[in-house]
Structure formats: C-alpha cells, structure tokens
C-alpha cells in the first residue's frame, strides 16, 4: 500500500459509516473479528457500518466470569494498527480485553451501532437487506463476524434435575461467592471447565469435574517461552485446514495451562461422562452417582444462524464456506473456529483472515462498480 493510499485510508476512518442509501458493506458483530474487519474496510475508504448486538463494545468479554484469563500473552493479543497494552508475557483478564476493544473502536472512529441485533439477512437484486429491531440496512456486501459462540448449550439431562438444584451455564458463572454453599459439579472438560473447577477448589469448595472426552493438555510455557511463541515460530499458527496437518489439528481441542494432576492436588475429583440425571442425582458412565446441589454446565456454545434467510449458506447448522467466502456472491464469514488456521477465532490472529477478506471485498467492489459503469454507459449510448 502506498503512502497516499494509507493517508486516504486514515482519512476514511472518520467518514465511512452510515445507514443512508446503499452501503458498500455491513459487518454483523462488533467483537474482535468485526473490529478487525472494520479497520481494513475503513483504510480502503468503503462506506460501511458495524452492527453490534450488545449495549457496549466488549460486552461479551465483560459478561464472562470474573477471573477469566486469556491463554495468549499481551504481545499476541493486538488487532491491526494498535498494540495491546501490557508487558510481554503477561496474560490479560477479561476486562482489559473489553477496554481494549472499546479504545480500539474509538481510536479509529469505527462506525459501530450498539444494541443492533440482526434479526434477518436476505438477498436482494442490488446486494443484501439486513434488518434489526430499529433499522433496515441495504448493502452490496455483508460480513458475518458474530463468531461461533452465540448460544450457550445445556444438555437435555439438565431438565431432569430437581428445581432445587442450582444450575447455570458457564456463560452465567461469575465467581465462587455468587454460588450457593455446598459441593459443585462442573460438567465439561474443556478449558472453561478446567478453569472454573480449579477456581472453585481454590476457594475451598468440593468439586467434581465430569469429562466426556479427554483432551490433550499443553503447558502454558515451555523452556521459558510462552506456548504461542513456540506455535508461531514453528509455523503451526499458519497451518491451514487445507493441509493434512491442519485437518488433524482442527479435529480436536486442547487444554492449555491446566492439568488433571494440578486439579487433583487441589481436591478436584474427576468423573467420566454424564449419562443421566434425575431429582438431585447425577449419573456417570462408570455407573457412579453424585448428589448434585450446584451444577455448572461448561458444555460450550452452539452457533445461531436462524437470522440468515438465504438458501445454501448454512448446512446442518454449519456455514458452507472456503476461508470465509461463501458461494453467495458478496457474503462472507469471519472469526469462525478454524476458519482457515488455528488463529482464525483468536484475538491476536484474526487479522490474517480479515485482511484476506478485505481483499476479496475490494475486488468485488471494483467489479460491481465497473459493471454498473458499463451498464450506465450502454444506457446513455442507446438514448
């Protein structure tokens, strides 16, 4: 990019977002993926708006449990154009991440509309129609950047537990003090389940952790270096899903920075897969049972694409795409888990996919403009 183009892109930061007339792009989602996309669109001088469902930028981060800590150190948590504050090899908690996202949008004057949850997306002759509760936007192109973690998933077994049992998803967990007294059953052996179980045990709670599938455990640091230093320098953060190694890596998750041994030393009892429940009793795959007074479902999220009213985009609950590019001209996705690489859904690595899609969007814009100019020229000649 030339110096002139950089200057024009910076000037465009202050004059690009509006819902008047036909926009170049609408970005659905104002988290890290949506803001990274907005930065690239602004530098290209496109007219766009970012629609954020929450009441503030960073709302999703701020609403997580109090002690949530990133696995990636500060030097790997930056969006394009602005470093993440903090000393290298320190691990930010949720509120500094939310603050950073707010500061980022303000620094580049990105056009973000808050409380703008998208209720429908449909195809039109000129592009797309995007509806919220308050507005209807029209755009030539759309980037769905709301991410894959939209709807908390709670297994059907939860419905068979007695009403006296306190149940909440990890999305609603805040800290040990906010829970009723007594033992806690944590269901789900991912990073969230491990972190919450360890925190509860450290607070003096008796904790059982039910795990359906054992996941490989990776230490946070190796030989004095952070895990992501190794992954980056070994090229593993750039391994794509189009390669054999990428397909193998994307087929399973990892536990980072925690271990069964450490949790067991703190008193956490490990249980196998939860197979059923009734009354106050939880049942496990080994035939064991547990009287459950408090249950935290660390059972992940499910995507929600019910707002997309375009055939062929979503198949069996999953987006059909190639590196975020769908078969519907002008419709893209950003921030999906393993959209292209391990970093596709991570704060400090989403920029690679955002930059790629920005190039595709710009090419589409040029082609559309050329086609419209040609049509206008032919119409003028015929008159």
C-alpha positions in Angstrom: 0.0 0.0 0.0 1.4 3.4 -1.0 1.7 6.4 1.4 -1.1 8.1 -0.5 -3.4 5.1 0.0 -2.5 4.9 3.7 -3.4 8.6 4.1 -6.7 8.2 2.3 -7.5 5.1 4.4 -6.8 7.0 7.6 -9.0 9.9 6.4 -11.8 7.5 5.6 -11.8 6.3 9.3 -13.9 9.5 10.0 -16.3 9.4 7.1 -17.4 5.9 6.2 -20.3 4.6 8.3 -23.9 5.5 7.5 -27.3 3.7 7.1 -28.4 6.2 4.4 -28.8 4.6 1.0 -26.9 1.6 -0.2 -23.8 0.8 1.8 -20.7 -0.9 0.5 -20.5 -3.3 3.4 -22.4 -4.2 6.6 -20.4 -6.1 9.3 -22.5 -8.1 11.6 -20.8 -8.3 15.0 -18.7 -5.8 16.9 -16.3 -8.1 18.6 -12.6 -8.6 17.7 -13.4 -10.1 14.3 -15.8 -7.3 13.4 -13.5 -4.5 14.5 -10.5 -6.0 12.7 -12.7 -6.2 9.5 -13.8 -2.6 10.1 -10.2 -1.4 10.3 -9.4 -2.8 6.9 -12.7 -1.5 5.3 -12.0 2.0 6.7 -8.5 2.0 5.2 -9.9 1.2 1.8 -12.4 4.1 2.1 -15.5 1.9 1.9 -18.9 3.0 3.3 -19.9 0.6 6.0 -21.4 0.1 9.4 -20.7 -2.5 12.2 -23.8 -3.8 13.9 -23.2 -4.9 17.5 -26.0 -6.7 19.4 -24.7 -5.7 22.9 -25.1 -2.5 24.8 -21.4 -1.7 24.6 -18.3 -2.8 22.7 -16.7 -5.6 24.5 -19.9 -6.6 26.2 -19.4 -10.3 25.5 -16.0 -10.3 27.2 -17.1 -8.2 30.1 -20.0 -10.5 30.9 -17.8 -13.6 31.4 -16.6 -14.9 34.7 -14.5 -12.6 36.8 -11.2 -14.4 36.7 -11.3 -15.4 33.0 -7.7 -15.1 31.7 -6.5 -15.3 28.1 -4.2 -18.1 27.0 -2.4 -15.7 24.7 0.1 -13.2 26.2 -0.3 -9.5 25.6 2.1 -9.4 22.6 -0.2 -11.8 20.8 -3.5 -10.0 21.5 -3.3 -7.0 19.2 -5.8 -6.1 16.4 -4.3 -4.4 13.3 -3.0 -0.9 13.8 -2.9 -0.8 17.6 -0.8 -2.8 20.1 -2.4 -4.4 23.1 -1.3 -2.6 26.3 0.6 -4.6 28.9 4.0 -6.1 29.4 5.0 -9.0 27.1 4.4 -12.5 28.6 1.6 -11.2 30.8 -1.9 -12.7 30.4 -4.8 -10.2 30.2 -8.1 -10.8 32.0 -11.5 -10.2 30.5 -12.0 -6.5 31.5 -8.7 -5.2 30.0 -9.7 -7.0 26.7 -13.1 -5.3 26.7 -11.4 -2.0 27.5 -9.0 -2.5 24.6 -11.8 -3.2 22.1 -13.6 0.0 23.2 -10.4 2.0 22.9 -9.7 0.4 19.5 -13.1 1.4 18.1 -12.7 4.9 19.5 -9.1 5.4 18.2 -10.1 4.7 14.6 -13.6 6.2 14.9 -15.1 3.0 13.6 -18.9 3.3 12.9 -20.4 0.8 15.4 -24.1 0.7 16.1 -24.9 -0.7 19.6 -28.0 -2.6 20.6 -28.3 -3.5 16.9 -29.0 -7.3 17.0 -29.6 -8.5 13.4 -32.9 -10.3 13.0 -32.8 -11.1 9.3 -30.4 -11.1 6.3 -31.8 -11.6 2.9 -30.7 -11.3 -0.7 -31.8 -8.5 -3.0 -31.2 -7.5 -6.6 -28.5 -5.0 -5.5 -27.0 -7.0 -2.7 -28.4 -7.6 0.7 -31.0 -6.4 3.2 -30.1 -6.5 6.9 -32.8 -5.9 9.5 -32.5 -5.0 13.2 -35.3 -4.2 15.6 -34.9 -0.5 14.8 -33.4 -0.2 11.3 -33.2 -1.8 7.9 -29.8 -1.5 6.1 -29.0 -2.2 2.5 -25.5 -3.2 1.4 -23.7 -4.6 -1.6 -21.7 -7.0 0.7 -22.0 -8.4 4.1 -19.5 -9.9 6.6 -21.0 -12.1 9.3 -18.4 -11.6 12.1 -20.5 -12.6 15.2 -18.4 -15.7 15.8 -19.3 -19.3 16.5 -20.0 -18.9 20.3 -23.6 -17.5 20.3 -26.0 -19.7 22.2 -25.0 -21.5 25.4 -25.6 -25.2 25.1 -27.0 -27.2 28.1 -27.6 -30.9 27.7 -31.2 -32.3 28.0 -30.2 -34.0 31.2 -30.4 -30.6 32.9 -34.2 -30.7 32.5 -34.4 -33.8 34.6 -32.8 -32.3 37.7 -34.9 -31.1 40.6 -35.9 -27.5 40.7 -34.0 -27.2 44.0 -30.7 -27.8 42.2 -28.9 -24.6 41.2 -27.9 -24.8 37.6 -26.1 -22.3 35.4 -24.1 -22.4 32.2 -20.5 -21.2 32.3 -21.7 -18.1 30.5 -23.6 -17.1 33.6 -20.9 -18.1 36.1 -19.1 -15.1 37.8 -17.2 -16.3 40.9 -17.4 -18.8 43.8 -19.0 -16.3 46.1 -22.0 -15.9 43.8 -22.9 -19.6 44.2 -24.9 -21.2 47.0 -22.9 -23.0 49.6 -22.0 -26.7 49.1 -20.3 -29.0 46.6 -20.3 -28.2 42.9 -20.5 -30.4 39.9 -18.8 -29.0 36.8 -19.8 -30.7 33.6 -17.5 -30.2 30.6 -13.8 -30.9 30.3 -12.7 -28.0 28.0 -10.6 -25.0 29.1 -13.6 -23.3 30.7 -14.5 -26.4 32.8 -10.9 -26.8 34.0 -10.5 -23.1 34.8 -13.8 -22.9 36.8 -13.2 -26.2 38.6 -9.8 -25.0 39.7 -11.1 -21.7 40.9 -13.9 -23.3 42.9 -11.5 -25.8 44.5 -9.0 -23.0 45.4 -12.0 -21.2 47.1 -12.5 -24.3 49.4 -15.4 -25.9 47.5 -15.7 -29.6 47.0 -15.6 -30.0 43.2 -16.4 -32.9 40.9 -15.5 -32.4 37.2 -17.3 -34.6 34.6 -15.4 -35.1 31.4 -16.9 -36.8 28.3 -13.7 -36.8 26.2 -10.1 -36.5 27.5 -8.4 -33.7 25.6 -4.6 -33.3 25.2 -3.0 -30.9 27.7 -0.4 -28.3 26.6 1.6 -26.3 29.2 1.3 -22.5 29.1 5.1 -22.2 28.9 7.9 -24.4 27.6 11.6 -23.8 28.2 10.9 -20.3 29.4 8.8 -19.3 26.4 5.1 -19.0 26.0 3.2 -21.7 24.2 2.2 -19.3 21.4 5.8 -18.2 20.9 6.5 -21.8 20.0 3.4 -22.2 17.9 4.2 -19.1 16.0 7.9 -19.7 15.4 7.3 -23.3 14.4 4.7 -22.1 11.8 1.9 -24.0 13.4 -0.4 -20.9 13.8 -0.3 -20.6 10.0 -1.1 -24.3 9.2 -4.3 -24.2 7.2 -7.3 -26.5 7.2 -6.4 -27.3 3.5 -3.4 -29.3 4.7 -3.3 -32.8 6.2 -1.7 -31.4 9.4 -4.3 -28.7 9.6 -7.1 -31.2 9.3 -5.6 -33.3 12.1 -5.1 -30.3 14.3 -8.6 -28.9 13.8 -10.2 -32.2 14.7 -9.6 -31.9 18.4 -9.2 -29.2 21.1 -6.5 -28.8 23.7 -6.4 -27.9 27.3 -3.9 -25.0 27.8 -2.2 -24.2 31.0 -4.2 -26.6 33.2 -3.6 -30.3 34.1 -5.5 -33.1 35.8 -2.7 -33.6 38.3 -2.8 -30.0 39.4 -6.5 -30.0 39.8 -6.4 -33.3 41.7 -3.8 -31.9 44.1 -6.4 -29.1 44.8 -9.0 -31.7 45.6 -11.0 -31.9 42.4 -12.5 -35.3 41.8 -12.7 -36.4 38.1 -15.8 -38.1 36.9 -16.4 -39.7 33.5 -19.2 -38.6 31.0 -22.5 -37.6 32.5 -25.1 -40.1 31.2 -28.2 -39.1 33.0 -29.9 -37.2 35.8 -33.0 -37.3 38.0 -34.0 -35.4 41.1 -30.8 -34.3 42.7 -28.8 -37.3 41.3 -26.2 -37.1 38.5 -25.3 -40.4 36.8 -22.0 -41.2 35.1 -20.7 -43.6 32.5 -18.9 -45.8 35.1 -22.2 -46.4 37.0 -21.3 -43.9 39.7 -23.8 -41.3 41.0 -23.5 -37.9 42.8 -25.9 -35.9 44.9 -25.8 -32.5 43.0 -26.7 -29.3 44.7 -25.0 -26.9 42.3 -24.2 -27.8 38.7 -22.2 -25.6 36.3 -22.6 -26.6 32.6 -19.3 -25.8 30.9 -20.7 -27.5 27.8 -19.9 -24.9 25.2 -21.9 -23.0 22.7 -23.8 -23.6 19.5 -23.9 -21.2 16.5 -27.2 -19.5 15.7 -27.8 -18.7 12.1 -31.6 -18.5 12.2 -31.3 -14.9 11.1 -29.8 -15.8 7.7 -32.6 -16.2 5.2 -30.5 -17.2 2.2 -30.7 -20.8 1.0 -27.5 -22.9 0.9 -25.4 -20.8 3.3 -26.0 -23.0 6.3 -26.0 -26.8 6.1 -26.8 -28.8 9.2 -26.1 -25.9 11.4 -22.7 -25.2 9.8 -21.6 -22.5 7.4 -20.6 -23.6 3.9 -17.5 -21.5 3.0 -13.9 -21.6 1.9 -11.8 -19.4 4.1 -14.8 -17.3 4.9 -16.0 -16.9 1.3 -19.4 -18.4 0.7 -21.0 -19.4 -2.7 -23.3 -16.4 -2.4 -21.5 -13.5 -4.1 -20.8 -10.8 -1.6 -21.4 -12.8 1.6 -18.5 -13.6 3.9 -17.9 -15.0 7.4 -15.1 -14.0 9.8 -13.9 -15.3 13.2 -15.1 -18.9 12.9 -13.1 -21.6 14.8 -10.5 -23.0 12.4 -12.0 -20.9 9.5 -8.6 -21.1 7.9 -6.0 -21.6 10.7 -5.8 -22.2 14.5 -5.7 -18.4 14.9 -8.9 -17.7 13.0 -11.0 -17.2 16.1 -8.3 -15.7 18.4 -8.0 -12.1 19.3 -4.4 -11.5 18.1 -4.6 -13.7 15.0 -7.9 -12.9 13.4 -6.3 -10.1 11.3 -4.9 -12.6 8.7 -8.4 -13.7 7.7 -9.7 -10.1 7.9 -7.0 -8.9 5.6 -7.8 -11.7 3.1 -11.5 -11.0 3.1 -10.8 -7.2 2.7 -9.0 -8.0 -0.5 -11.9 -10.1 -1.7 -14.4 -7.4 -0.8 -12.4 -4.7 -2.6 -12.2 -6.9 -5.7 -15.9 -7.5 -5.6 -16.5 -3.7 -5.2 -14.3 -2.9 -8.2 -16.1 -5.5 -10.4 -19.5 -4.2 -9.3 -18.6 -0.6 -9.9 -17.2 -1.5 -13.4 -20.4 -3.4 -14.3 -22.6 -0.5 -13.1 -20.5 2.0 -15.1 -20.7 -0.2 -18.2 -24.5 -0.5 -17.8 -24.8 3.3 -17.4 -22.6 3.8 -20.5 -24.7 1.5 -22.7 -27.9 3.1 -21.5 -26.6 6.5 -22.3 -25.4 5.4 -25.8 -28.8 3.8 -26.6 -30.5 7.1 -25.7 
